[in-house]
Amino acid sequence: MTRMNRRGFIKTLGMSGLAGLGWRNMAFADASDTQNIVVVIFLRGACDFLNLFPPVSGDDRSLYETARPNLHIPLAQTLPLDGQFGLHPAAAPLKTLFDNNQLAVVRAVGNTVQPSRSHFDAQALLESGTPGTKGTSTGWLARYFSTIPDLPPSITIPSVAASSYTPTSFLGDPAVLTMDDPDYFSLDNAHWAWDGRLEAVLPDLHAGDSPVEKAGSQALTAMQIIAGEDFSGYVPGGGAVYPNGYFGDQLKMLAQIIKMNVGLRMGALDFGGWDTHSDQGNGATGYFSDNLVTPLANGLLAFLTDLGAEGNYLQRTTVVVQTEFGRRVRENADYGTDHGYGADILILGAASQIIGGFHGNWPGLASTQLFEGMDVAVTTDFRQVLSEILIRRLENPYLGAIFPGYTGYSPLGVVQGTDLDPIYDNPSDEIFSDGFED
Amino acid sequence: MYLASPPVPSPSTLTALPPLAAVTLSRAAFGPAPGDIEDFNSRGSTDMARLTSWVDEQLDPQSIDDSDLEARLGNPAFRTLGKSLTQLWAEHYRPENITWEERVRPVYEVLYATMTRAIYSRRQLQEVLVDFWHNHFNVYGYETPNASVWVHYDRDIIRPHVLGNFRQMLEANAKSTAMLYYLDNVESSDEGPNENYARELLELHTLGAENYLGIMPQWDVPLDSQGRPIGYVDGDVLEVARCFTGWTVANGHWSDPNDPDSGEFYYRDFWHDRFQKYVLGEFIPADQAALEDGLRVLDKLAEHPGTARYICRKLCRRLVSDNPPENLVESAAAVFHDNWQAPDQIRQVVRHILLSPEFRGTWGAKMKRPFETLMGAMRVCGAEITLHPDDDDSQSLSWLMEKTGHHPFAWIPPDGFPDTRTTWQGSTPMIMTWRIINWLMRITDNSGVHKLDVLSQTLNAPEMSDPANHTPRNLARFWFIRALGYEPDAAQITRAAQMLTHSDSYDGTPWGLDQAIDLSRDEWPHYWQSGLRTLVALILMSPDFLQR
């Protein structure tokens, strides 16, 4: 089989229509790649950020303890950060990153257009990047790629969803590689003596230009690229130790893909299980601590350590951690927390690129300060944070295409980079059609 | 390492519109089993006569002898499929000293029974619709208590209604143990109403997001010519939630000494919000009789033309194309709405869609999802495979199918598995599906016979009785026709046949495309029998087989 470039391949098949719109070409990228990378980690189920970064002083401390008589993190166990908020004791690796200026936390972020306490709605609204419109057929990461249609042919894997199927954020990106287990990302065989022949002939059967043939070619090309890598023998750099389990495995796989120099621009990764309606535990014990916070914190530290051990990978990579909404301030009768509203976004990367510490306006926990008297309010539109990443880290000002309808952007100051004037125009609907439907 | 200028892809050679037998069996069934194409074609002298005969027989599933399937489901390993809801609750959910395997046994039995039905049932349209309605009323099956009572959800809630009346199906669903737990209505009381079920009832089960008007006062919603609000707003969700307070499950709740803890639907009157409600343009007075305001909501939703359009669009998407023609959606919706109280409402709607010109005239506008591809692969190969929870190969298949992303009852959010190509054309669903096809070609029974015995299927076919016919080209043509129900482009047959011109262990002169191979042997250097199996795997991985 002749090897071919995935993005270029797609482009040849009809995605090149944007070239005529005069959008800028992206700078070249190959083994000497200097382009930046964004990795979006989605904590599915709604993370209880109030227990991850509990208030440690002022009125909010007593309001927090009153609302959570059983679930609050005791002060004696809370790791100190800035005097206003502390850190869950199982998240010690995040304190290292916080103190190193490698972690920015934007508090009270969310969907300001259409608040929803339904996981399904809230995730879709955030991942589509159209917080007021349900049923958008493309995701914000996919539309990011539609603004840079002329990626050079050397880029073979511009986008990866570390998942078994395409998340909403990538819907409509025809080149996204969805892969969660490289060890199984191959055809195996019906009989060893015919293995190579089947793989040699199958691409010929998928050589045509219909959608299913293109999907087949895509999968085969991706498989060839992945087959050339030794995933199971990978040794993380800098002595990084990834946590056992799905999240650690996916992070490690993304780190390796970044180091493959295949032109990765966007990675998406899911971490599920955050819907802690009952028995979430308190302090340094229990489900939230052991199954969620511990792997999250250890995984993030391992990922940044691994990328920082050689080359410029860490300088080029920005990690965004988000969730669909926060959890109810008051604990429920089942030692858990129900669906809330305001959440946090974490931004992580190299100390030289991150403006560390807490950001955003903390709205407070008094009942008059809470959304509908129950939930942490939202003071920052999630698009403001993501737009800053797009502009300052990816040099991409096409906010109108990526977040249609969003205006009035100004940087919060969570990452270093050059400010560009946002372009709010939303180009032809052509780019919003999904890739194979040309 | 990679080509700087990728080659321009060739124009597709996929057939524009295959014979109607192939269209029908690929979209209203899980693909043609041996003999199905011939059966379809024997049903009349015109396409329309044949299609009408097939559709009308399938729409009367009890008229179809399914004794082969019933014998397979009679395997003693299926020991929970006959249990009542109260038995399932008492024997698989309530006991504290049973293993997790025993707790979730019912959902795994339904999983393997579902696959067995997809492969072997002659009531194929019914099985396609069961899959559709399971996804429409999606519940994640692999957590308790739903895993423990899954037999009830599948057998008593979904299956009896797939060709029946939507309003009755909706009520059965609203009262089902699985849905009450999955969308939290089990906890919903006047003191702590839970809007989860109410929201999905409107957004996913009836009117659909397409009829959601967002944040707007209820009284500002425009009315249609019959005086109905044209859609719903957030206020309707909250009012509907109040209507369903007290609809719960008898689970031995501490607050209720009368609760029998049977696992069945239970109306707890003192949890019900008794005051007046305003739903979709209508006041429901306070102090209605038990269940009455919830039932009134179901009536209004089932009667609403927006529900008809939303459900029919989904049915057309499943049976015709990812983006079904609007005129077909509208005409089907008229049948749905006009017959909303008819006991055979859904049967009439499905008949309308399947006998429409759009059904007959559309091809390739859908991609098979992994489950459809794999069940279809087993059908076309005449698989002899026994699936149940105690069988190793069955467990492997379940585990591998999880990796495709399309494992029955495993979709966690309430919207059901996506039914359009955009989700399934990703690399992982494709590669894992292909990997499973290779695995299926390898597995054997205890005596070493392949469960997909394509060798015997070939040798027993009359047109293959002469060994001189066993050329790569003839074998590829034979298996393409078996898999697709029609003969594809000659160039595609030639491409596939090229596979047999070398094995990895043979580096001599290439074998000719029209040179007979010796199917009595499976040894170095040619391994011809294994070569045939790999050729069939290749054909099942072809784009021709993956579209519908």
Chai-1 contact restraints between the chains, C-beta under 6 A:
chainA,res_idxA,chainB,res_idxB,connection_type,confidence,min_distance_angstrom,max_distance_angstrom,comment,restraint_id
A,R3,B,Y2,contact,1.0,0.0,6.0,A-B,restraint_1
A,M4,B,L3,contact,1.0,0.0,6.0,A-B,restraint_2
A,M4,B,P6,contact,1.0,0.0,6.0,A-B,restraint_3
A,N5,B,Y2,contact,1.0,0.0,6.0,A-B,restraint_4
A,N5,B,P6,contact,1.0,0.0,6.0,A-B,restraint_5
A,G8,B,P6,contact,1.0,0.0,6.0,A-B,restraint_6
A,F9,B,P6,contact,1.0,0.0,6.0,A-B,restraint_7
A,T12,B,P6,contact,1.0,0.0,6.0,A-B,restraint_8
A,S118,B,R199,contact,1.0,0.0,6.0,A-B,restraint_9
A,F120,B,P413,contact,1.0,0.0,6.0,A-B,restraint_10
A,K134,B,A209,contact,1.0,0.0,6.0,A-B,restraint_11
A,G135,B,A209,contact,1.0,0.0,6.0,A-B,restraint_12
A,P153,B,A4,contact,1.0,0.0,6.0,A-B,restraint_13
A,T156,B,Y2,contact,1.0,0.0,6.0,A-B,restraint_14
A,S164,B,G405,contact,1.0,0.0,6.0,A-B,restraint_15
A,S164,B,T428,contact,1.0,0.0,6.0,A-B,restraint_16
A,Y165,B,G405,contact,1.0,0.0,6.0,A-B,restraint_17
A,Y165,B,T423,contact,1.0,0.0,6.0,A-B,restraint_18
A,Y165,B,G426,contact,1.0,0.0,6.0,A-B,restraint_19
A,T166,B,G426,contact,1.0,0.0,6.0,A-B,restraint_20
A,L171,B,T422,contact,1.0,0.0,6.0,A-B,restraint_21
A,L177,B,S427,contact,1.0,0.0,6.0,A-B,restraint_22
A,T178,B,G426,contact,1.0,0.0,6.0,A-B,restraint_23
A,T178,B,S427,contact,1.0,0.0,6.0,A-B,restraint_24
A,T178,B,T428,contact,1.0,0.0,6.0,A-B,restraint_25
A,M179,B,T428,contact,1.0,0.0,6.0,A-B,restraint_26
A,Y184,B,K403,contact,1.0,0.0,6.0,A-B,restraint_27
A,F185,B,I431,contact,1.0,0.0,6.0,A-B,restraint_28
A,L187,B,W434,contact,1.0,0.0,6.0,A-B,restraint_29
A,L187,B,R435,contact,1.0,0.0,6.0,A-B,restraint_30
A,L187,B,N438,contact,1.0,0.0,6.0,A-B,restraint_31
A,D188,B,R435,contact,1.0,0.0,6.0,A-B,restraint_32
A,D188,B,N438,contact,1.0,0.0,6.0,A-B,restraint_33
A,N189,B,N438,contact,1.0,0.0,6.0,A-B,restraint_34
A,A190,B,N438,contact,1.0,0.0,6.0,A-B,restraint_35
A,A190,B,M441,contact,1.0,0.0,6.0,A-B,restraint_36
A,A190,B,R442,contact,1.0,0.0,6.0,A-B,restraint_37
A,A190,B,R533,contact,1.0,0.0,6.0,A-B,restraint_38
A,A190,B,T534,contact,1.0,0.0,6.0,A-B,restraint_39
A,A190,B,A537,contact,1.0,0.0,6.0,A-B,restraint_40
A,H191,B,S530,contact,1.0,0.0,6.0,A-B,restraint_41
A,H191,B,T534,contact,1.0,0.0,6.0,A-B,restraint_42
A,A193,B,S503,contact,1.0,0.0,6.0,A-B,restraint_43
A,A193,B,D504,contact,1.0,0.0,6.0,A-B,restraint_44
A,A193,B,S505,contact,1.0,0.0,6.0,A-B,restraint_45
A,A193,B,Y527,contact,1.0,0.0,6.0,A-B,restraint_46
A,W194,B,S503,contact,1.0,0.0,6.0,A-B,restraint_47
A,W194,B,G531,contact,1.0,0.0,6.0,A-B,restraint_48
A,W194,B,T534,contact,1.0,0.0,6.0,A-B,restraint_49
A,G196,B,D504,contact,1.0,0.0,6.0,A-B,restraint_50
A,R197,B,M499,contact,1.0,0.0,6.0,A-B,restraint_51
A,R197,B,H502,contact,1.0,0.0,6.0,A-B,restraint_52
A,L198,B,T534,contact,1.0,0.0,6.0,A-B,restraint_53
A,L198,B,L538,contact,1.0,0.0,6.0,A-B,restraint_54
A,V201,B,Q498,contact,1.0,0.0,6.0,A-B,restraint_55
A,V201,B,M499,contact,1.0,0.0,6.0,A-B,restraint_56
A,L202,B,M541,contact,1.0,0.0,6.0,A-B,restraint_57
A,D204,B,R495,contact,1.0,0.0,6.0,A-B,restraint_58
A,L205,B,R495,contact,1.0,0.0,6.0,A-B,restraint_59
A,L205,B,S542,contact,1.0,0.0,6.0,A-B,restraint_60
A,H206,B,P543,contact,1.0,0.0,6.0,A-B,restraint_61
A,A207,B,P9,contact,1.0,0.0,6.0,A-B,restraint_62
A,A207,B,S10,contact,1.0,0.0,6.0,A-B,restraint_63
A,G208,B,S10,contact,1.0,0.0,6.0,A-B,restraint_64
A,G208,B,S12,contact,1.0,0.0,6.0,A-B,restraint_65
A,G208,B,T13,contact,1.0,0.0,6.0,A-B,restraint_66
A,D209,B,P9,contact,1.0,0.0,6.0,A-B,restraint_67
A,D209,B,P11,contact,1.0,0.0,6.0,A-B,restraint_68
A,D209,B,S12,contact,1.0,0.0,6.0,A-B,restraint_69
A,S210,B,S12,contact,1.0,0.0,6.0,A-B,restraint_70
A,S210,B,L14,contact,1.0,0.0,6.0,A-B,restraint_71
A,V212,B,M367,contact,1.0,0.0,6.0,A-B,restraint_72
A,V212,B,P543,contact,1.0,0.0,6.0,A-B,restraint_73
A,V212,B,L546,contact,1.0,0.0,6.0,A-B,restraint_74
A,V212,B,Q547,contact,1.0,0.0,6.0,A-B,restraint_75
A,E213,B,S12,contact,1.0,0.0,6.0,A-B,restraint_76
A,E213,B,P543,contact,1.0,0.0,6.0,A-B,restraint_77
A,A215,B,Q425,contact,1.0,0.0,6.0,A-B,restraint_78
A,G216,B,P543,contact,1.0,0.0,6.0,A-B,restraint_79
A,A219,B,S427,contact,1.0,0.0,6.0,A-B,restraint_80
A,A219,B,M430,contact,1.0,0.0,6.0,A-B,restraint_81
A,A219,B,I431,contact,1.0,0.0,6.0,A-B,restraint_82
A,A222,B,S427,contact,1.0,0.0,6.0,A-B,restraint_83
A,M223,B,I431,contact,1.0,0.0,6.0,A-B,restraint_84
A,D434,B,T422,contact,1.0,0.0,6.0,A-B,restraint_85
